[in-house]
Amino acid sequence: MNIIADKEIRKKAKQGIDRADDTTVKMILAMLDVQEKESKHETAFELEIEKRIEEYEQGKIIPLSLSELEAKVKMYKS
């Protein structure tokens, strides 16, 4: 999407919000809240992945295959 189209969409959305009833405005706020929370979770996930990759590259952790992990879990359950 180009900048001009984006500005036009935002302008129309703001005009729509100004005309909207309370229920619609509350729904929009709820959607924005969900989007913000999802964005924070995605950022936290990405940071954790980056940290783990860095630890792996530095040799701080040793990755396990799925079968190795399953064997360890079974061993601890016993």
RODODREN-530309 format. One record per residue: residue in three letters; chain; x, y, z of N, C-alpha, C, O in turn. Coordinates in pm, 1 decimal, padded with zeros to 6 digits. Each point is the difference from the previous one (the first is absolute). Example, Ala and Ser with C-alpha at 12.3 -4.5 7.8 and 13.67 -1.06 7.14 Angstrom:
BEGIN
+------+-------+----------+----------+----------+----------+----------+----------+----------+----------+----------+----------+----------+----------+
: segu : pakol :     n.px :     n.py :     n.pz :    ca.px :    ca.py :    ca.pz :     c.px :     c.py :     c.pz :     o.px :     o.py :     o.pz :
+------+-------+----------+----------+----------+----------+----------+----------+----------+----------+----------+----------+----------+----------+
:  Ala :     A :  01319.0 : -00569.0 :  00780.0 : -00089.0 :  00119.0 :  00000.0 :  00090.0 :  00120.0 :  00000.0 :  00103.6 : -00001.9 :  00066.5 :
:  Ser :     A : -00138.6 :  00106.9 : -00138.5 :  00082.0 :  00119.0 :  00006.0 : -00077.0 :  00109.0 :  00073.0 :  00050.9 :  00110.8 :  00016.9 :
+------+-------+----------+----------+----------+----------+----------+----------+----------+----------+----------+----------+----------+----------+
//
This chain:
BEGIN
+------+-------+----------+----------+----------+----------+----------+----------+----------+----------+----------+----------+----------+----------+
: segu : pakol :     n.px :     n.py :     n.pz :    ca.px :    ca.py :    ca.pz :     c.px :     c.py :     c.pz :     o.px :     o.py :     o.pz :
+------+-------+----------+----------+----------+----------+----------+----------+----------+----------+----------+----------+----------+----------+
:  Met :     A :  00084.4 : -00117.2 :  00000.0 : -00084.4 :  00117.2 :  00000.0 :  00089.2 :  00123.9 :  00000.0 :  00099.1 :  00006.9 :  00072.7 :
:  Asn :     A : -00135.7 :  00089.4 : -00154.5 :  00084.3 :  00119.3 : -00004.1 : -00041.8 :  00100.5 :  00106.8 : -00105.9 : -00013.8 :  00061.1 :
:  Ile :     A :  00187.9 :  00112.8 : -00039.6 : -00020.7 :  00096.7 :  00108.1 : -00128.1 :  00079.6 : -00019.1 : -00071.7 :  00026.2 :  00096.5 :
:  Ile :     A :  00042.7 :  00011.8 : -00218.7 : -00121.0 :  00079.0 : -00026.8 : -00124.3 : -00082.0 :  00031.6 : -00092.7 :  00050.6 :  00063.3 :
:  Ala :     A :  00089.4 : -00175.1 : -00106.1 : -00114.6 : -00086.5 :  00028.0 : -00013.3 : -00023.0 :  00149.9 : -00111.1 : -00000.5 :  00052.9 :
:  Asp :     A :  00222.1 : -00018.3 :  00015.0 : -00001.2 : -00021.3 :  00144.2 : -00057.5 :  00122.1 :  00071.7 : -00081.6 : -00014.8 :  00090.9 :
:  Lys :     A :  00122.8 :  00133.9 : -00130.2 : -00051.3 :  00122.4 :  00061.7 : -00150.3 :  00014.3 : -00024.4 : -00074.1 :  00042.2 :  00088.7 :
:  Glu :     A :  00030.3 : -00077.3 : -00208.1 : -00142.1 :  00010.7 : -00033.4 : -00083.2 : -00099.0 :  00082.2 : -00108.5 :  00033.7 :  00047.5 :
:  Ile :     A :  00159.1 : -00153.0 : -00031.5 : -00070.4 : -00100.1 :  00081.3 : -00009.1 :  00046.7 :  00144.8 : -00105.1 : -00011.9 :  00063.0 :
:  Arg :     A :  00214.9 :  00064.9 : -00010.6 : -00001.6 :  00049.0 :  00138.6 : -00097.5 :  00116.8 :  00015.5 : -00070.2 :  00009.8 :  00100.7 :
:  Lys :     A :  00066.1 :  00077.4 : -00199.3 : -00091.5 :  00114.0 :  00003.6 : -00144.7 : -00049.0 :  00001.9 : -00081.0 :  00049.3 :  00078.5 :
:  Lys :     A :  00048.4 : -00145.3 : -00163.9 : -00135.6 : -00054.8 : -00004.8 : -00034.3 : -00071.3 :  00130.4 : -00112.7 :  00009.8 :  00048.6 :
:  Ala :     A :  00209.4 : -00081.4 :  00007.8 : -00024.1 : -00070.5 :  00126.5 : -00028.0 :  00099.4 :  00112.4 : -00090.9 : -00020.9 :  00080.3 :
:  Lys :     A :  00168.4 :  00128.2 : -00074.5 : -00021.3 :  00101.7 :  00103.2 : -00136.7 :  00066.3 : -00016.0 : -00068.5 :  00026.3 :  00098.8 :
:  Gln :     A :  00029.3 :  00000.4 : -00222.1 : -00132.2 :  00057.8 : -00023.5 : -00109.5 : -00097.9 :  00042.0 : -00101.4 :  00039.7 :  00057.5 :
:  Gly :     A :  00122.6 : -00166.0 : -00086.4 : -00097.4 : -00101.3 :  00038.9 : -00012.8 : -00011.9 :  00150.7 : -00110.2 : -00016.0 :  00052.4 :
:  Ile :     A :  00222.3 :  00023.6 :  00017.0 : -00002.1 : -00006.4 :  00146.3 : -00075.6 :  00119.4 :  00056.8 : -00075.9 : -00014.2 :  00096.0 :
:  Asp :     A :  00096.3 :  00131.3 : -00154.6 : -00070.4 :  00119.5 :  00047.3 : -00152.0 : -00014.1 : -00015.4 : -00075.3 :  00056.9 :  00079.0 :
:  Arg :     A :  00030.0 : -00131.4 : -00179.0 : -00144.1 : -00018.8 : -00024.1 : -00055.7 : -00124.7 :  00069.9 : -00121.6 : -00016.5 :  00010.0 :
:  Ala :     A :  00208.9 : -00069.6 :  00037.3 : -00042.4 : -00129.2 :  00053.7 : -00070.2 :  00012.9 :  00135.2 :  00022.2 :  00094.4 :  00075.8 :
:  Asp :     A : -00107.8 : -00193.0 : -00049.0 : -00063.7 : -00003.9 :  00131.9 :  00097.0 : -00057.4 :  00102.9 :  00107.6 : -00048.5 : -00035.0 :
:  Asp :     A : -00146.5 :  00054.6 :  00161.5 :  00088.0 : -00043.6 :  00108.7 :  00040.9 : -00146.2 : -00012.3 :  00115.0 : -00034.5 :  00027.5 :
:  Thr :     A : -00206.8 : -00051.2 : -00068.1 :  00029.7 : -00143.0 : -00012.6 :  00109.7 : -00023.3 : -00103.4 :  00091.7 : -00078.8 :  00023.0 :
:  Thr :     A : -00101.2 :  00146.1 : -00135.0 :  00099.7 : -00015.5 : -00105.6 :  00136.4 :  00049.8 :  00046.1 :  00102.0 : -00063.6 : -00026.4 :
:  Val :     A : -00100.5 :  00176.8 :  00094.9 :  00126.3 :  00054.6 :  00050.6 :  00062.5 : -00096.8 :  00100.2 :  00121.5 : -00020.1 : -00001.5 :
:  Lys :     A : -00203.1 : -00040.4 :  00088.8 :  00051.8 : -00097.2 :  00096.7 :  00057.1 : -00122.4 : -00071.3 :  00102.2 : -00054.1 :  00042.2 :
:  Met :     A : -00167.7 :  00009.8 : -00150.4 :  00051.6 : -00114.3 : -00076.2 :  00133.6 :  00034.2 : -00063.9 :  00092.0 : -00081.8 :  00000.4 :
:  Ile :     A : -00081.0 :  00201.0 : -00054.7 :  00125.6 :  00042.6 : -00062.1 :  00111.0 :  00004.4 :  00104.8 :  00111.4 : -00046.0 : -00025.2 :
:  Leu :     A : -00141.5 :  00101.0 :  00142.1 :  00099.8 :  00004.8 :  00106.7 :  00041.6 : -00140.4 :  00042.5 :  00117.8 : -00024.5 :  00026.4 :
:  Ala :     A : -00213.0 : -00067.4 : -00019.5 :  00033.0 : -00137.8 :  00036.9 :  00090.0 : -00063.7 : -00105.3 :  00094.6 : -00071.0 :  00034.1 :
:  Met :     A : -00123.2 :  00095.7 : -00160.7 :  00083.9 : -00054.5 : -00107.8 :  00141.2 :  00056.4 :  00008.5 :  00097.4 : -00073.2 : -00017.5 :
:  Leu :     A : -00085.9 :  00202.2 :  00044.1 :  00132.0 :  00061.6 :  00011.7 :  00076.2 : -00056.1 :  00120.2 :  00121.4 : -00019.4 : -00006.6 :
:  Asp :     A : -00192.6 : -00006.6 :  00115.8 :  00062.3 : -00058.3 :  00118.6 :  00054.2 : -00139.4 : -00030.5 :  00111.4 : -00033.4 :  00040.2 :
:  Val :     A : -00189.3 : -00047.5 : -00110.6 :  00044.2 : -00134.5 : -00038.2 :  00123.0 :  00008.6 : -00089.2 :  00096.0 : -00074.8 :  00018.4 :
:  Gln :     A : -00098.8 :  00165.9 : -00114.7 :  00113.9 :  00016.4 : -00091.0 :  00125.8 :  00037.6 :  00077.1 :  00108.1 : -00051.6 : -00028.3 :
:  Glu :     A : -00121.8 :  00141.0 :  00125.3 :  00116.0 :  00042.9 :  00079.3 :  00055.2 : -00116.1 :  00082.5 :  00121.5 : -00018.0 :  00008.2 :
:  Lys :     A : -00209.6 : -00060.1 :  00052.4 :  00044.6 : -00115.0 :  00079.7 :  00069.0 : -00103.5 : -00087.8 :  00102.8 : -00055.6 :  00038.8 :
:  Glu :     A : -00158.4 :  00029.2 : -00157.0 :  00062.6 : -00095.2 : -00091.5 :  00137.0 :  00048.4 : -00043.0 :  00093.9 : -00078.9 : -00011.0 :
:  Ser :     A : -00082.5 :  00206.7 : -00013.0 :  00128.2 :  00057.5 : -00041.1 :  00104.5 : -00018.1 :  00110.0 :  00115.2 : -00032.5 : -00028.4 :
:  Lys :     A : -00155.5 :  00053.7 :  00154.3 :  00092.8 : -00017.2 :  00111.9 :  00043.4 : -00145.2 :  00012.1 :  00116.9 : -00028.6 :  00025.9 :
:  His :     A : -00213.1 : -00064.9 : -00045.2 :  00033.9 : -00142.2 :  00009.3 :  00095.2 : -00040.2 : -00112.0 :  00094.1 : -00076.2 :  00022.2 :
:  Glu :     A : -00118.9 :  00127.7 : -00143.0 :  00088.1 : -00030.8 : -00112.3 :  00140.6 :  00052.0 :  00026.4 :  00098.3 : -00068.2 : -00029.0 :
:  Thr :     A : -00088.7 :  00187.7 :  00083.4 :  00130.3 :  00058.4 :  00029.4 :  00072.4 : -00082.5 :  00105.8 :  00119.5 : -00026.5 : -00013.2 :
:  Ala :     A : -00190.5 : -00014.1 :  00117.7 :  00061.6 : -00081.2 :  00105.3 :  00046.9 : -00133.4 : -00056.4 :  00108.0 : -00047.6 :  00034.9 :
:  Phe :     A : -00188.5 : -00013.5 : -00122.3 :  00036.1 : -00127.0 : -00062.4 :  00124.8 :  00016.4 : -00085.5 :  00092.0 : -00081.4 :  00007.4 :
:  Glu :     A : -00088.9 :  00186.8 : -00088.6 :  00115.0 :  00024.7 : -00086.6 :  00127.6 :  00022.6 :  00081.9 :  00106.7 : -00049.1 : -00036.8 :
:  Leu :     A : -00117.5 :  00122.3 :  00146.3 :  00116.8 :  00023.9 :  00085.9 :  00049.4 : -00130.4 :  00061.9 :  00120.6 : -00023.2 :  00009.4 :
:  Glu :     A : -00213.8 : -00061.1 :  00032.5 :  00039.5 : -00128.0 :  00059.6 :  00068.7 : -00088.8 : -00103.4 :  00099.6 : -00065.2 :  00031.3 :
:  Ile :     A : -00151.2 :  00062.0 : -00153.2 :  00062.0 : -00079.8 : -00106.6 :  00140.7 :  00051.8 : -00028.9 :  00094.0 : -00078.6 : -00012.4 :
:  Glu :     A : -00079.5 :  00210.4 :  00001.7 :  00131.6 :  00058.2 : -00025.2 :  00098.2 : -00036.5 :  00111.7 :  00115.6 : -00032.3 : -00027.3 :
:  Lys :     A : -00161.3 :  00037.4 :  00152.7 :  00084.5 : -00034.8 :  00114.1 :  00045.4 : -00145.9 : -00008.5 :  00117.0 : -00031.3 :  00022.2 :
:  Arg :     A : -00210.8 : -00056.5 : -00054.5 :  00033.8 : -00142.2 : -00007.7 :  00094.8 : -00030.6 : -00115.5 :  00089.0 : -00084.0 :  00013.2 :
:  Ile :     A : -00107.3 :  00151.2 : -00125.5 :  00091.4 : -00018.5 : -00113.9 :  00140.0 :  00045.8 :  00038.8 :  00098.9 : -00066.5 : -00030.6 :
:  Glu :     A : -00091.9 :  00179.4 :  00097.6 :  00130.5 :  00052.4 :  00043.8 :  00067.3 : -00097.6 :  00097.3 :  00120.1 : -00025.1 : -00010.5 :
:  Glu :     A : -00196.8 : -00029.4 :  00104.6 :  00055.5 : -00096.9 :  00094.1 :  00050.0 : -00124.7 : -00072.9 :  00105.0 : -00054.7 :  00033.5 :
:  Tyr :     A : -00180.4 :  00011.1 : -00132.5 :  00040.7 : -00116.7 : -00079.6 :  00129.4 :  00028.8 : -00074.5 :  00092.8 : -00080.9 :  00001.3 :
:  Glu :     A : -00087.0 :  00197.6 : -00066.7 :  00118.7 :  00035.5 : -00078.1 :  00123.7 :  00016.0 :  00088.3 :  00111.9 : -00023.4 : -00045.8 :
:  Gln :     A : -00130.6 :  00062.6 :  00171.1 :  00111.3 :  00015.3 :  00093.1 :  00035.7 : -00132.1 :  00068.5 :  00094.7 : -00006.0 :  00078.5 :
:  Gly :     A : -00170.5 : -00099.3 : -00108.3 :  00027.0 : -00130.2 :  00059.0 : -00048.4 : -00014.7 :  00142.9 :  00041.1 : -00092.2 :  00070.3 :
:  Lys :     A : -00127.9 :  00182.0 : -00026.5 : -00050.1 : -00005.4 :  00136.7 : -00107.3 : -00106.8 :  00018.4 : -00023.2 : -00046.4 :  00111.6 :
:  Ile :     A : -00042.0 :  00007.7 : -00220.5 : -00102.5 : -00104.1 :  00008.2 :  00025.6 : -00105.1 : -00107.1 :  00059.6 :  00027.3 : -00104.2 :
:  Ile :     A : -00105.7 : -00146.4 :  00132.7 :  00014.1 : -00109.4 : -00095.9 : -00140.6 : -00041.0 : -00043.1 : -00079.4 : -00043.9 :  00083.1 :
:  Pro :     A :  00048.1 :  00057.3 : -00210.0 : -00134.4 : -00035.5 : -00045.2 : -00021.8 : -00151.5 :  00005.9 :  00094.0 : -00078.4 : -00014.0 :
:  Leu :     A : -00218.2 :  00039.7 :  00034.8 : -00038.1 : -00140.7 :  00001.7 : -00095.0 : -00028.5 : -00115.0 : -00080.1 :  00084.9 : -00039.0 :
:  Ser :     A :  00090.2 : -00204.8 : -00014.1 : -00098.2 : -00041.8 : -00099.4 : -00129.1 : -00033.3 :  00074.8 :  00000.6 : -00012.9 :  00122.4 :
:  Leu :     A : -00109.3 : -00000.6 : -00194.5 : -00127.0 : -00033.3 :  00061.8 :  00007.8 : -00133.8 :  00071.7 : -00052.1 : -00014.0 :  00110.7 :
:  Ser :     A :  00116.5 : -00084.3 : -00172.0 :  00010.0 : -00131.8 :  00063.5 :  00083.3 :  00006.8 :  00128.3 : -00031.4 : -00068.3 :  00097.5 :
:  Glu :     A :  00137.4 :  00150.0 : -00096.6 :  00080.5 :  00016.8 :  00121.2 : -00081.8 :  00066.9 :  00110.6 :  00007.4 : -00039.1 :  00116.5 :
:  Leu :     A : -00083.9 :  00138.3 : -00153.9 : -00083.9 :  00070.0 :  00096.5 : -00106.2 : -00093.6 :  00057.7 : -00022.9 : -00002.6 :  00120.9 :
:  Glu :     A : -00041.5 : -00074.1 : -00209.1 : -00101.1 : -00095.6 :  00045.7 :  00060.2 : -00101.5 :  00096.6 : -00063.0 : -00034.8 :  00099.9 :
:  Ala :     A :  00183.5 : -00013.1 : -00128.0 :  00067.5 : -00096.6 :  00087.0 :  00027.7 :  00061.7 :  00137.0 : -00018.2 : -00065.8 :  00102.5 :
:  Lys :     A :  00061.7 :  00190.8 : -00100.3 :  00026.4 :  00066.7 :  00127.8 : -00128.2 :  00018.2 :  00080.4 : -00000.8 : -00019.9 :  00121.5 :
:  Val :     A : -00107.1 :  00057.5 : -00189.0 : -00127.4 :  00018.2 :  00068.6 : -00046.3 : -00132.4 :  00059.0 : -00043.7 : -00004.7 :  00115.0 :
:  Lys :     A :  00052.8 : -00101.9 : -00192.2 : -00039.7 : -00131.9 :  00049.9 :  00085.5 : -00041.4 :  00119.1 : -00050.0 : -00062.3 :  00093.6 :
:  Met :     A :  00177.4 :  00096.2 : -00096.6 :  00091.4 : -00036.6 :  00107.8 : -00041.0 :  00074.7 :  00128.7 :  00000.6 : -00058.5 :  00108.3 :
:  Tyr :     A : -00035.7 :  00185.6 : -00120.3 : -00036.7 :  00077.7 :  00118.1 : -00136.9 : -00039.6 :  00054.4 : -00025.1 :  00014.1 :  00119.7 :
:  Lys :     A : -00062.9 : -00062.9 : -00205.5 : -00132.5 : -00042.1 :  00043.6 :  00006.8 : -00130.0 :  00079.6 : -00084.2 : -00025.6 :  00086.1 :
:  Ser :     A :  00183.4 : -00054.6 : -00115.3 :  00011.9 : -00131.8 :  00066.2 :  00044.9 :  00009.5 :  00142.4 :  00014.1 : -00102.2 :  00067.2 :
+------+-------+----------+----------+----------+----------+----------+----------+----------+----------+----------+----------+----------+----------+
//
